[in-house]
């Protein structure tokens, strides 16, 4: 059986923790930052865990994670 290919777009956007959880960076932090409050921008800095409902399709896209 041939090797499975990882979707490179997903590999750039998601990281796997040691316990197998998928982490992603939050959206809305790339531009038009002047109208966003400092508190809102600070909360967008940290990575967040992917929702459990999206976990199975993401594991298919990232087979070697």
HTML snippet that shows the backbone in 3Dmol.js (N, CA, C, O; Angstrom):
<script src="https://3Dmol.org/build/3Dmol-min.js"></script>
<div id="view" style="width:600px;height:400px;position:relative"></div>
<script>
const pdb = `
ATOM      1  N   UNK A   1       0.837  -1.180   0.000  1.00  0.00           N
ATOM      2  CA  UNK A   1       0.000   0.000   0.000  1.00  0.00           C
ATOM      3  C   UNK A   1       0.883   1.244   0.000  1.00  0.00           C
ATOM      4  O   UNK A   1       1.855   1.304   0.753  1.00  0.00           O
ATOM      5  N   UNK A   2       0.564   2.245  -0.833  1.00  0.00           N
ATOM      6  CA  UNK A   2       1.420   3.433  -0.885  1.00  0.00           C
ATOM      7  C   UNK A   2       1.261   4.293   0.367  1.00  0.00           C
ATOM      8  O   UNK A   2       0.303   4.167   1.130  1.00  0.00           O
ATOM      9  N   UNK A   3       2.232   5.158   0.537  1.00  0.00           N
ATOM     10  CA  UNK A   3       2.173   6.083   1.668  1.00  0.00           C
ATOM     11  C   UNK A   3       1.023   7.057   1.475  1.00  0.00           C
ATOM     12  O   UNK A   3       0.653   7.387   0.348  1.00  0.00           O
ATOM     13  N   UNK A   4       0.467   7.510   2.580  1.00  0.00           N
ATOM     14  CA  UNK A   4      -0.587   8.523   2.520  1.00  0.00           C
ATOM     15  C   UNK A   4       0.069   9.897   2.516  1.00  0.00           C
ATOM     16  O   UNK A   4       1.077  10.115   3.189  1.00  0.00           O
ATOM     17  N   UNK A   5      -0.505  10.814   1.758  1.00  0.00           N
ATOM     18  CA  UNK A   5       0.046  12.162   1.711  1.00  0.00           C
ATOM     19  C   UNK A   5      -0.636  13.037   2.749  1.00  0.00           C
ATOM     20  O   UNK A   5      -1.850  12.971   2.945  1.00  0.00           O
ATOM     21  N   UNK A   6       0.172  13.858   3.409  1.00  0.00           N
ATOM     22  CA  UNK A   6      -0.344  14.863   4.331  1.00  0.00           C
ATOM     23  C   UNK A   6      -0.749  16.081   3.521  1.00  0.00           C
ATOM     24  O   UNK A   6      -0.028  16.486   2.609  1.00  0.00           O
ATOM     25  N   UNK A   7      -1.891  16.666   3.840  1.00  0.00           N
ATOM     26  CA  UNK A   7      -2.295  17.923   3.204  1.00  0.00           C
ATOM     27  C   UNK A   7      -1.382  19.018   3.738  1.00  0.00           C
ATOM     28  O   UNK A   7      -1.419  19.336   4.927  1.00  0.00           O
ATOM     29  N   UNK A   8      -0.563  19.598   2.860  1.00  0.00           N
ATOM     30  CA  UNK A   8       0.441  20.555   3.322  1.00  0.00           C
ATOM     31  C   UNK A   8      -0.194  21.820   3.878  1.00  0.00           C
ATOM     32  O   UNK A   8       0.380  22.452   4.765  1.00  0.00           O
ATOM     33  N   UNK A   9      -1.357  22.204   3.383  1.00  0.00           N
ATOM     34  CA  UNK A   9      -2.037  23.388   3.922  1.00  0.00           C
ATOM     35  C   UNK A   9      -2.416  23.161   5.384  1.00  0.00           C
ATOM     36  O   UNK A   9      -2.279  24.064   6.209  1.00  0.00           O
ATOM     37  N   UNK A  10      -2.888  21.968   5.704  1.00  0.00           N
ATOM     38  CA  UNK A  10      -3.265  21.654   7.082  1.00  0.00           C
ATOM     39  C   UNK A  10      -2.029  21.538   7.964  1.00  0.00           C
ATOM     40  O   UNK A  10      -2.061  21.941   9.126  1.00  0.00           O
ATOM     41  N   UNK A  11      -0.952  20.997   7.431  1.00  0.00           N
ATOM     42  CA  UNK A  11       0.277  20.838   8.204  1.00  0.00           C
ATOM     43  C   UNK A  11       0.840  22.191   8.625  1.00  0.00           C
ATOM     44  O   UNK A  11       1.459  22.306   9.682  1.00  0.00           O
ATOM     45  N   UNK A  12       0.627  23.209   7.804  1.00  0.00           N
ATOM     46  CA  UNK A  12       1.110  24.550   8.140  1.00  0.00           C
ATOM     47  C   UNK A  12       0.251  25.207   9.212  1.00  0.00           C
ATOM     48  O   UNK A  12       0.734  26.063   9.952  1.00  0.00           O
ATOM     49  N   UNK A  13      -1.010  24.817   9.304  1.00  0.00           N
ATOM     50  CA  UNK A  13      -1.954  25.520  10.169  1.00  0.00           C
ATOM     51  C   UNK A  13      -2.198  24.854  11.516  1.00  0.00           C
ATOM     52  O   UNK A  13      -2.630  25.518  12.458  1.00  0.00           O
ATOM     53  N   UNK A  14      -1.932  23.564  11.626  1.00  0.00           N
ATOM     54  CA  UNK A  14      -2.247  22.833  12.843  1.00  0.00           C
ATOM     55  C   UNK A  14      -1.005  22.158  13.407  1.00  0.00           C
ATOM     56  O   UNK A  14      -0.162  21.654  12.665  1.00  0.00           O
ATOM     57  N   UNK A  15      -0.908  22.158  14.740  1.00  0.00           N
ATOM     58  CA  UNK A  15       0.177  21.480  15.429  1.00  0.00           C
ATOM     59  C   UNK A  15      -0.425  20.461  16.381  1.00  0.00           C
ATOM     60  O   UNK A  15      -1.493  20.691  16.948  1.00  0.00           O
ATOM     61  N   UNK A  16       0.254  19.343  16.558  1.00  0.00           N
ATOM     62  CA  UNK A  16      -0.229  18.286  17.435  1.00  0.00           C
ATOM     63  C   UNK A  16       0.529  18.353  18.751  1.00  0.00           C
ATOM     64  O   UNK A  16       1.756  18.455  18.762  1.00  0.00           O
ATOM     65  N   UNK A  17      -0.207  18.295  19.866  1.00  0.00           N
ATOM     66  CA  UNK A  17       0.425  18.309  21.174  1.00  0.00           C
ATOM     67  C   UNK A  17       0.920  16.909  21.513  1.00  0.00           C
ATOM     68  O   UNK A  17       0.683  15.960  20.765  1.00  0.00           O
ATOM     69  N   UNK A  18       1.595  16.786  22.624  1.00  0.00           N
ATOM     70  CA  UNK A  18       2.097  15.490  23.062  1.00  0.00           C
ATOM     71  C   UNK A  18       0.993  14.509  23.381  1.00  0.00           C
ATOM     72  O   UNK A  18       1.184  13.299  23.260  1.00  0.00           O
ATOM     73  N   UNK A  19      -0.168  15.016  23.789  1.00  0.00           N
ATOM     74  CA  UNK A  19      -1.285  14.135  24.127  1.00  0.00           C
ATOM     75  C   UNK A  19      -2.184  13.855  22.938  1.00  0.00           C
ATOM     76  O   UNK A  19      -3.184  13.152  23.077  1.00  0.00           O
ATOM     77  N   UNK A  20      -1.845  14.397  21.755  1.00  0.00           N
ATOM     78  CA  UNK A  20      -2.602  14.109  20.545  1.00  0.00           C
ATOM     79  C   UNK A  20      -3.662  15.126  20.192  1.00  0.00           C
ATOM     80  O   UNK A  20      -4.407  14.926  19.232  1.00  0.00           O
ATOM     81  N   UNK A  21      -3.752  16.220  20.946  1.00  0.00           N
ATOM     82  CA  UNK A  21      -4.726  17.260  20.622  1.00  0.00           C
ATOM     83  C   UNK A  21      -4.204  18.108  19.478  1.00  0.00           C
ATOM     84  O   UNK A  21      -2.995  18.284  19.330  1.00  0.00           O
ATOM     85  N   UNK A  22      -5.113  18.634  18.670  1.00  0.00           N
ATOM     86  CA  UNK A  22      -4.733  19.525  17.579  1.00  0.00           C
ATOM     87  C   UNK A  22      -4.931  20.966  18.021  1.00  0.00           C
ATOM     88  O   UNK A  22      -5.980  21.325  18.556  1.00  0.00           O
ATOM     89  N   UNK A  23      -3.914  21.787  17.792  1.00  0.00           N
ATOM     90  CA  UNK A  23      -3.962  23.194  18.167  1.00  0.00           C
ATOM     91  C   UNK A  23      -3.925  24.046  16.907  1.00  0.00           C
ATOM     92  O   UNK A  23      -3.294  23.681  15.915  1.00  0.00           O
ATOM     93  N   UNK A  24      -4.610  25.191  16.956  1.00  0.00           N
ATOM     94  CA  UNK A  24      -4.607  26.129  15.839  1.00  0.00           C
ATOM     95  C   UNK A  24      -4.515  27.538  16.388  1.00  0.00           C
ATOM     96  O   UNK A  24      -4.877  27.801  17.534  1.00  0.00           O
ATOM     97  N   UNK A  25      -4.027  28.434  15.556  1.00  0.00           N
ATOM     98  CA  UNK A  25      -4.009  29.839  15.938  1.00  0.00           C
ATOM     99  C   UNK A  25      -5.377  30.437  15.639  1.00  0.00           C
ATOM    100  O   UNK A  25      -6.079  29.984  14.735  1.00  0.00           O
ATOM    101  N   UNK A  26      -5.748  31.457  16.404  1.00  0.00           N
ATOM    102  CA  UNK A  26      -7.058  32.084  16.225  1.00  0.00           C
ATOM    103  C   UNK A  26      -7.057  32.996  15.009  1.00  0.00           C
ATOM    104  O   UNK A  26      -6.014  33.497  14.588  1.00  0.00           O
ATOM    105  N   UNK A  27      -8.231  33.198  14.462  1.00  0.00           N
ATOM    106  CA  UNK A  27      -8.402  34.044  13.281  1.00  0.00           C
ATOM    107  C   UNK A  27      -8.559  35.510  13.693  1.00  0.00           C
ATOM    108  O   UNK A  27      -8.615  35.824  14.882  1.00  0.00           O
ATOM    109  N   UNK A  28      -8.628  36.400  12.702  1.00  0.00           N
ATOM    110  CA  UNK A  28      -8.889  37.839  12.861  1.00  0.00           C
ATOM    111  C   UNK A  28      -7.727  38.593  13.495  1.00  0.00           C
ATOM    112  O   UNK A  28      -7.950  39.599  14.168  1.00  0.00           O
ATOM    113  N   UNK A  29      -6.490  38.133  13.296  1.00  0.00           N
ATOM    114  CA  UNK A  29      -5.344  38.805  13.903  1.00  0.00           C
ATOM    115  C   UNK A  29      -4.372  39.289  12.829  1.00  0.00           C
ATOM    116  O   UNK A  29      -3.252  39.681  13.156  1.00  0.00           O
ATOM    117  N   UNK A  30      -4.773  39.272  11.552  1.00  0.00           N
ATOM    118  CA  UNK A  30      -3.799  39.565  10.499  1.00  0.00           C
ATOM    119  C   UNK A  30      -3.816  41.013  10.035  1.00  0.00           C
ATOM    120  O   UNK A  30      -2.757  41.557   9.719  1.00  0.00           O
ATOM    121  N   UNK A  31      -4.972  41.656   9.982  1.00  0.00           N
ATOM    122  CA  UNK A  31      -5.013  43.037   9.498  1.00  0.00           C
ATOM    123  C   UNK A  31      -6.236  43.744  10.071  1.00  0.00           C
ATOM    124  O   UNK A  31      -7.062  43.126  10.743  1.00  0.00           O
ATOM    125  N   UNK A  32      -6.344  45.028   9.806  1.00  0.00           N
ATOM    126  CA  UNK A  32      -7.380  45.908  10.379  1.00  0.00           C
ATOM    127  C   UNK A  32      -7.354  45.798  11.909  1.00  0.00           C
ATOM    128  O   UNK A  32      -8.369  45.509  12.544  1.00  0.00           O
ATOM    129  N   UNK A  33      -6.173  46.034  12.479  1.00  0.00           N
ATOM    130  CA  UNK A  33      -6.005  45.875  13.922  1.00  0.00           C
ATOM    131  C   UNK A  33      -6.255  47.166  14.692  1.00  0.00           C
ATOM    132  O   UNK A  33      -6.339  47.141  15.920  1.00  0.00           O
ATOM    133  N   UNK A  34      -6.376  48.299  13.991  1.00  0.00           N
ATOM    134  CA  UNK A  34      -6.513  49.569  14.699  1.00  0.00           C
ATOM    135  C   UNK A  34      -7.862  49.680  15.408  1.00  0.00           C
ATOM    136  O   UNK A  34      -7.949  50.285  16.476  1.00  0.00           O
ATOM    137  N   UNK A  35      -8.903  49.107  14.829  1.00  0.00           N
ATOM    138  CA  UNK A  35     -10.230  49.205  15.456  1.00  0.00           C
ATOM    139  C   UNK A  35     -10.467  48.145  16.523  1.00  0.00           C
ATOM    140  O   UNK A  35     -11.460  48.217  17.247  1.00  0.00           O
ATOM    141  N   UNK A  36      -9.582  47.167  16.635  1.00  0.00           N
ATOM    142  CA  UNK A  36      -9.741  46.120  17.633  1.00  0.00           C
ATOM    143  C   UNK A  36      -9.072  46.557  18.934  1.00  0.00           C
ATOM    144  O   UNK A  36      -8.012  47.183  18.923  1.00  0.00           O
ATOM    145  N   UNK A  37      -9.705  46.220  20.043  1.00  0.00           N
ATOM    146  CA  UNK A  37      -9.168  46.636  21.334  1.00  0.00           C
ATOM    147  C   UNK A  37      -7.913  45.833  21.667  1.00  0.00           C
ATOM    148  O   UNK A  37      -7.682  44.753  21.122  1.00  0.00           O
ATOM    149  N   UNK A  38      -7.114  46.383  22.570  1.00  0.00           N
ATOM    150  CA  UNK A  38      -5.889  45.711  23.002  1.00  0.00           C
ATOM    151  C   UNK A  38      -6.211  44.366  23.642  1.00  0.00           C
ATOM    152  O   UNK A  38      -5.509  43.380  23.418  1.00  0.00           O
ATOM    153  N   UNK A  39      -7.266  44.331  24.432  1.00  0.00           N
ATOM    154  CA  UNK A  39      -7.665  43.090  25.093  1.00  0.00           C
ATOM    155  C   UNK A  39      -8.043  42.024  24.072  1.00  0.00           C
ATOM    156  O   UNK A  39      -7.679  40.857  24.217  1.00  0.00           O
ATOM    157  N   UNK A  40      -8.777  42.432  23.037  1.00  0.00           N
ATOM    158  CA  UNK A  40      -9.195  41.486  21.998  1.00  0.00           C
ATOM    159  C   UNK A  40      -7.991  40.948  21.245  1.00  0.00           C
ATOM    160  O   UNK A  40      -7.912  39.750  20.976  1.00  0.00           O
ATOM    161  N   UNK A  41      -7.053  41.820  20.902  1.00  0.00           N
ATOM    162  CA  UNK A  41      -5.848  41.385  20.174  1.00  0.00           C
ATOM    163  C   UNK A  41      -4.989  40.477  21.042  1.00  0.00           C
ATOM    164  O   UNK A  41      -4.392  39.524  20.541  1.00  0.00           O
ATOM    165  N   UNK A  42      -4.921  40.761  22.329  1.00  0.00           N
ATOM    166  CA  UNK A  42      -4.140  39.929  23.250  1.00  0.00           C
ATOM    167  C   UNK A  42      -4.736  38.532  23.344  1.00  0.00           C
ATOM    168  O   UNK A  42      -3.999  37.547  23.391  1.00  0.00           O
ATOM    169  N   UNK A  43      -6.058  38.438  23.373  1.00  0.00           N
ATOM    170  CA  UNK A  43      -6.712  37.135  23.452  1.00  0.00           C
ATOM    171  C   UNK A  43      -6.601  36.339  22.158  1.00  0.00           C
ATOM    172  O   UNK A  43      -6.756  35.118  22.170  1.00  0.00           O
ATOM    173  N   UNK A  44      -6.334  37.013  21.044  1.00  0.00           N
ATOM    174  CA  UNK A  44      -6.177  36.320  19.767  1.00  0.00           C
ATOM    175  C   UNK A  44      -4.762  35.749  19.584  1.00  0.00           C
ATOM    176  O   UNK A  44      -4.516  35.004  18.635  1.00  0.00           O
ATOM    177  N   UNK A  45      -3.834  36.094  20.485  1.00  0.00           N
ATOM    178  CA  UNK A  45      -2.449  35.640  20.336  1.00  0.00           C
ATOM    179  C   UNK A  45      -2.288  34.137  20.550  1.00  0.00           C
ATOM    180  O   UNK A  45      -1.574  33.477  19.795  1.00  0.00           O
ATOM    181  N   UNK A  46      -2.929  33.608  21.546  1.00  0.00           N
ATOM    182  CA  UNK A  46      -2.682  32.233  21.966  1.00  0.00           C
ATOM    183  C   UNK A  46      -3.326  31.226  21.021  1.00  0.00           C
ATOM    184  O   UNK A  46      -4.324  31.513  20.360  1.00  0.00           O
ATOM    185  N   UNK A  47      -2.738  30.060  20.977  1.00  0.00           N
ATOM    186  CA  UNK A  47      -3.317  28.960  20.199  1.00  0.00           C
ATOM    187  C   UNK A  47      -4.483  28.375  20.975  1.00  0.00           C
ATOM    188  O   UNK A  47      -4.541  28.478  22.200  1.00  0.00           O
ATOM    189  N   UNK A  48      -5.406  27.766  20.260  1.00  0.00           N
ATOM    190  CA  UNK A  48      -6.568  27.155  20.885  1.00  0.00           C
ATOM    191  C   UNK A  48      -6.752  25.742  20.350  1.00  0.00           C
ATOM    192  O   UNK A  48      -6.283  25.411  19.261  1.00  0.00           O
ATOM    193  N   UNK A  49      -7.433  24.925  21.123  1.00  0.00           N
ATOM    194  CA  UNK A  49      -7.649  23.532  20.741  1.00  0.00           C
ATOM    195  C   UNK A  49      -8.773  23.437  19.714  1.00  0.00           C
ATOM    196  O   UNK A  49      -9.738  24.200  19.765  1.00  0.00           O
ATOM    197  N   UNK A  50      -8.641  22.494  18.782  1.00  0.00           N
ATOM    198  CA  UNK A  50      -9.674  22.275  17.772  1.00  0.00           C
ATOM    199  C   UNK A  50     -10.866  21.590  18.418  1.00  0.00           C
ATOM    200  O   UNK A  50     -10.708  20.749  19.303  1.00  0.00           O
ATOM    201  N   UNK A  51     -12.066  21.956  17.966  1.00  0.00           N
ATOM    202  CA  UNK A  51     -13.282  21.377  18.495  1.00  0.00           C
ATOM    203  C   UNK A  51     -13.325  19.873  18.224  1.00  0.00           C
ATOM    204  O   UNK A  51     -12.829  19.400  17.202  1.00  0.00           O
ATOM    205  N   UNK A  52     -13.923  19.137  19.151  1.00  0.00           N
ATOM    206  CA  UNK A  52     -13.968  17.675  19.042  1.00  0.00           C
ATOM    207  C   UNK A  52     -14.713  17.204  17.791  1.00  0.00           C
ATOM    208  O   UNK A  52     -14.409  16.142  17.248  1.00  0.00           O
ATOM    209  N   UNK A  53     -15.692  17.997  17.334  1.00  0.00           N
ATOM    210  CA  UNK A  53     -16.465  17.595  16.155  1.00  0.00           C
ATOM    211  C   UNK A  53     -15.624  17.638  14.884  1.00  0.00           C
ATOM    212  O   UNK A  53     -15.946  16.951  13.914  1.00  0.00           O
ATOM    213  N   UNK A  54     -14.564  18.422  14.869  1.00  0.00           N
ATOM    214  CA  UNK A  54     -13.691  18.519  13.697  1.00  0.00           C
ATOM    215  C   UNK A  54     -12.467  17.619  13.796  1.00  0.00           C
ATOM    216  O   UNK A  54     -11.645  17.600  12.880  1.00  0.00           O
ATOM    217  N   UNK A  55     -12.332  16.887  14.868  1.00  0.00           N
ATOM    218  CA  UNK A  55     -11.105  16.126  15.108  1.00  0.00           C
ATOM    219  C   UNK A  55     -10.930  14.960  14.131  1.00  0.00           C
ATOM    220  O   UNK A  55      -9.828  14.751  13.625  1.00  0.00           O
ATOM    221  N   UNK A  56     -11.985  14.203  13.858  1.00  0.00           N
ATOM    222  CA  UNK A  56     -11.872  13.032  12.977  1.00  0.00           C
ATOM    223  C   UNK A  56     -11.471  13.407  11.553  1.00  0.00           C
ATOM    224  O   UNK A  56     -10.566  12.775  11.009  1.00  0.00           O
ATOM    225  N   UNK A  57     -12.105  14.413  10.913  1.00  0.00           N
ATOM    226  CA  UNK A  57     -11.654  14.776   9.567  1.00  0.00           C
ATOM    227  C   UNK A  57     -10.229  15.344   9.543  1.00  0.00           C
ATOM    228  O   UNK A  57      -9.503  15.164   8.566  1.00  0.00           O
ATOM    229  N   UNK A  58      -9.839  16.023  10.612  1.00  0.00           N
ATOM    230  CA  UNK A  58      -8.493  16.589  10.661  1.00  0.00           C
ATOM    231  C   UNK A  58      -7.447  15.474  10.783  1.00  0.00           C
ATOM    232  O   UNK A  58      -6.363  15.577  10.209  1.00  0.00           O
ATOM    233  N   UNK A  59      -7.765  14.425  11.520  1.00  0.00           N
ATOM    234  CA  UNK A  59      -6.840  13.300  11.640  1.00  0.00           C
ATOM    235  C   UNK A  59      -6.660  12.580  10.291  1.00  0.00           C
ATOM    236  O   UNK A  59      -5.596  12.022  10.022  1.00  0.00           O
ATOM    237  N   UNK A  60      -7.698  12.597   9.449  1.00  0.00           N
ATOM    238  CA  UNK A  60      -7.580  12.017   8.099  1.00  0.00           C
ATOM    239  C   UNK A  60      -6.667  12.862   7.229  1.00  0.00           C
ATOM    240  O   UNK A  60      -5.884  12.333   6.439  1.00  0.00           O
ATOM    241  N   UNK A  61      -6.769  14.178   7.374  1.00  0.00           N
ATOM    242  CA  UNK A  61      -5.955  15.095   6.577  1.00  0.00           C
ATOM    243  C   UNK A  61      -4.496  15.043   7.015  1.00  0.00           C
ATOM    244  O   UNK A  61      -3.591  15.210   6.198  1.00  0.00           O
ATOM    245  N   UNK A  62      -4.270  14.809   8.314  1.00  0.00           N
ATOM    246  CA  UNK A  62      -2.919  14.726   8.877  1.00  0.00           C
ATOM    247  C   UNK A  62      -2.661  13.308   9.355  1.00  0.00           C
ATOM    248  O   UNK A  62      -2.708  13.056  10.559  1.00  0.00           O
ATOM    249  N   UNK A  63      -2.389  12.373   8.453  1.00  0.00           N
ATOM    250  CA  UNK A  63      -2.311  10.964   8.848  1.00  0.00           C
ATOM    251  C   UNK A  63      -1.134  10.621   9.751  1.00  0.00           C
ATOM    252  O   UNK A  63      -1.208   9.646  10.498  1.00  0.00           O
ATOM    253  N   UNK A  64      -0.060  11.384   9.706  1.00  0.00           N
ATOM    254  CA  UNK A  64       1.139  11.040  10.486  1.00  0.00           C
ATOM    255  C   UNK A  64       1.290  11.907  11.717  1.00  0.00           C
ATOM    256  O   UNK A  64       2.393  12.041  12.246  1.00  0.00           O
ATOM    257  N   UNK A  65       0.199  12.500  12.185  1.00  0.00           N
ATOM    258  CA  UNK A  65       0.266  13.352  13.380  1.00  0.00           C
ATOM    259  C   UNK A  65       0.000  12.544  14.631  1.00  0.00           C
ATOM    260  O   UNK A  65       0.014  13.091  15.734  1.00  0.00           O
TER     261      UNK A  65
END
`;
const viewer = $3Dmol.createViewer("view");
viewer.addModel(pdb, "pdb");
viewer.setStyle({}, {cartoon: {color: "spectrum"}});
viewer.zoomTo();
viewer.render();
</script>
